[in-house]
């Protein structure tokens, strides 16, 4: 399903490019990294097409571990093997780990200060809006296929409304979805 | 702090790594059980405070792992928990992603890939919805989420600018 493109425009990031790209994602990634990662990988550096990104994310969601950490590993290793994977994940994690420890160190002193607390509430709300916008960009291409929309809605209800355990719901949804879409196409 | 403590941290978070199907949020309850009930490293209240703090920091939503490690074992603890939660799942991903890429033209892979797409989309929407439920502490916060989502989709403003304006509006008392 991935779009083909002429060989001369095929991206070829170096180990350092991978480190730098994911370092910036880590620094910016307030409220979760997924929207920032998609923006950097698809929209800015064009390392993957939108379809390729969704495919890679889809695979990574079915593996244990943080989704974006898995995307980082998979993308780093696709372009530059194990050194690429290590550069990308170290780039992603370096700044956030340092920042979160500093935040922890100052937290006790300022947690009771209302402007700080209210700033965090508003920041978290806006960051949720960022994730909402990005999820719309991932959902929108499916609108052409009513079966796909139906499966997406079922997944949403199973996870967000019924709150089924992921380990139980995902195999059923994945296998069901694959069989249904295979049938519809055939 | 002893070496045994760091080993305990590595074992607990290494296991969480392989349990985290669907991302970090799916193992938060198990993490709390291990850290609070099994090992008595902190109170439930401490854990909740660290979780909220991690949400406010940049980075993957696994950052609570680094914070818990830091609170229990200092900087060494943070490095141990972060590495422990990354390594097992990363090695698995390396292996699976390699195979997956090698078979990119196989019919069975295309069928599974097509099947995963709508499930992925539904999952992302579910994460967004669950996050919004936890961040919407009052109607102003909900309004901030909607306005921000609209700006992210329709305007060319830099995302950090939008987040900074929201935080500033909160600090001066318009929200929260």
Interface residues (C-beta under 8 A of the other chain):
Chain A: X1 X2 X26 X27 X28 X29 X30 X31 X32 X33 X34 X35 X36 X39 X54 X55 X56 X57 X58 X59 X60 X61 X62 X63 X64 X65 X66 X67 X68 X69 X70 X73 X74 X77 X78 X82 X85 X89 X92 X93 X95 X96 X97 X99 X100 X101 X103 X104 X107 X111 X115 X116 X117 X118 X119 X120 X121 X122 X123 X124 X125 X126 X127 X128 X129 X130 X131 X132 X133 X134 X135 X136 X137 X138 X139 X142 X145 X147 X148 X149 X150 X151 X152 X153 X154 X155 X156 X158 X159 X160 X166 X167 X170 X173 X174 X175 X177 X178 X179 X180 X181 X182 X185
Chain B: X17 X18 X19 X20 X21 X22 X23 X24 X26 X49 X50 X52 X53 X54 X55 X56 X57 X58 X59 X60 X61 X62 X63 X66 X67 X70 X71 X75 X78 X79 X82 X85 X86 X88 X89 X90 X92 X93 X94 X96 X97 X98 X100 X101 X104 X110 X111 X112 X113 X114 X115 X116 X117 X118 X119 X120 X121 X122 X123 X124 X125 X126 X127 X128 X129 X130 X131 X132 X135 X136 X137 X141 X142 X144 X145 X146 X147 X148 X149 X150 X151 X152 X153 X159 X160 X162 X163 X166 X167 X168 X169 X170 X171 X172 X173 X174 X175 X176
